[in-house]
Amino acid sequence: MTKTNLTKKTKKAKKTKPPVADPEGMNQARAEWARAAVDAFRAETRLDDGDGMDTAIGDLLANLAHLCDAEGLDFDHLLSRAMGHYVAETTANEGKNGEEVDGPQFDRINVREEN
């Protein structure tokens, strides 16, 4: 499979993911708060529109790890705690319209890449 075909299939797969549970009805607000933080980071670091959201988020996470080092905080612990919050915020048996959802996205994606 060519890289172009793989990219098209990957983009298509992203659009067809099952819905993520939103038991508190807060997922959109949480995403918007995070987008505001990423947008501020992009402006501060002068990332342009050619740099995708994935690049900006990856760079921000790396810089947060540097900040944790400078402040004497455990980045792995904080990332694990954040994932726990996300799981708690996205775990339910059904979505708003009564459709079945399979719970947190972390069950469907590989959060950490193993080398």
C-alpha positions as CSV (number, residue, x, y, z in Angstrom):
1,M,0.0,0.0,0.0
2,T,1.4,3.4,-0.9
3,K,1.9,6.1,1.6
4,T,-0.8,8.2,-0.1
5,N,-3.3,5.4,0.1
6,L,-2.3,4.7,3.8
7,T,-2.8,8.4,4.6
8,K,-6.2,8.5,2.9
9,K,-7.3,5.4,4.8
10,T,-6.0,6.8,8.1
11,K,-7.9,10.1,7.5
12,K,-11.0,8.1,6.6
13,A,-10.7,5.9,9.8
14,K,-10.5,9.0,12.0
15,K,-13.9,10.2,10.6
16,T,-15.6,6.9,11.3
17,K,-14.6,6.4,14.9
18,P,-17.4,5.4,17.2
19,P,-18.6,8.3,19.4
20,V,-16.9,8.9,22.7
21,A,-19.1,8.9,25.8
22,D,-19.8,12.3,27.3
23,P,-21.8,11.6,30.5
24,E,-21.4,15.2,31.8
25,G,-21.9,16.9,28.5
26,M,-18.6,18.6,28.9
27,N,-16.3,17.1,26.2
28,Q,-16.8,19.9,23.7
29,A,-16.1,22.6,26.3
30,R,-13.0,20.7,27.5
31,A,-11.8,20.4,23.8
32,E,-12.3,24.1,23.3
33,W,-10.3,25.0,26.4
34,A,-7.5,22.7,25.2
35,R,-7.7,24.2,21.7
36,A,-7.3,27.7,23.2
37,A,-4.2,26.6,25.0
38,V,-2.8,25.0,21.8
39,D,-3.6,28.1,19.8
40,A,-1.8,30.3,22.3
41,F,1.2,27.9,22.2
42,R,1.2,28.0,18.4
43,A,1.2,31.8,18.4
44,E,4.0,32.0,21.0
45,T,6.2,29.5,19.2
46,R,5.3,30.8,15.7
47,L,4.0,27.5,14.4
48,D,2.2,28.2,11.2
49,D,-1.0,26.7,9.6
50,G,1.2,24.2,7.7
51,D,2.1,22.6,11.0
52,G,-0.8,20.4,11.9
53,M,-2.6,20.2,15.2
54,D,-0.7,16.9,15.9
55,T,2.6,18.8,15.5
56,A,1.5,21.6,17.9
57,I,0.2,19.1,20.5
58,G,3.3,17.0,20.3
59,D,5.5,20.0,20.7
60,L,3.4,21.4,23.6
61,L,3.6,18.0,25.4
62,A,7.4,17.9,25.0
63,N,7.6,21.5,26.3
64,L,5.4,20.5,29.2
65,A,7.8,17.7,30.0
66,H,10.6,20.3,30.0
67,L,8.6,22.5,32.3
68,C,8.0,19.6,34.7
69,D,11.8,19.1,34.7
70,A,12.4,22.7,35.6
71,E,9.7,22.6,38.3
72,G,10.7,19.2,39.8
73,L,7.4,17.6,38.8
74,D,6.9,14.0,37.5
75,F,5.7,14.4,33.9
76,D,4.9,10.6,33.6
77,H,2.7,10.8,36.8
78,L,0.9,13.9,35.6
79,L,0.3,12.3,32.1
80,S,-1.0,9.2,33.8
81,R,-3.3,11.2,36.0
82,A,-4.5,13.2,33.0
83,M,-5.3,9.9,31.2
84,G,-7.2,8.8,34.2
85,H,-9.3,12.0,34.2
86,Y,-10.0,11.5,30.5
87,V,-11.1,7.9,31.0
88,A,-13.4,9.0,33.9
89,E,-14.8,11.8,31.7
90,T,-15.5,9.6,28.7
91,T,-16.8,6.4,30.3
92,A,-20.5,5.6,29.9
93,N,-22.7,2.9,28.4
94,E,-24.5,5.0,26.0
95,G,-24.2,8.4,24.3
96,K,-26.6,11.3,24.3
97,N,-28.9,9.9,21.7
98,G,-29.0,6.4,23.3
99,E,-26.5,4.9,20.9
100,E,-24.0,2.4,22.3
101,V,-20.5,3.8,22.8
102,D,-17.5,1.9,23.7
103,G,-16.1,4.2,26.3
104,P,-12.9,6.1,26.4
105,Q,-10.8,6.7,23.3
106,F,-7.7,5.5,25.2
107,D,-9.1,2.0,24.8
108,R,-8.9,2.4,21.0
109,I,-5.6,4.2,20.5
110,N,-2.0,3.6,21.5
111,V,-1.2,6.5,23.8
112,R,2.5,5.7,24.1
113,E,4.6,4.5,21.2
114,E,7.1,1.7,22.2
115,N,10.5,1.8,20.5
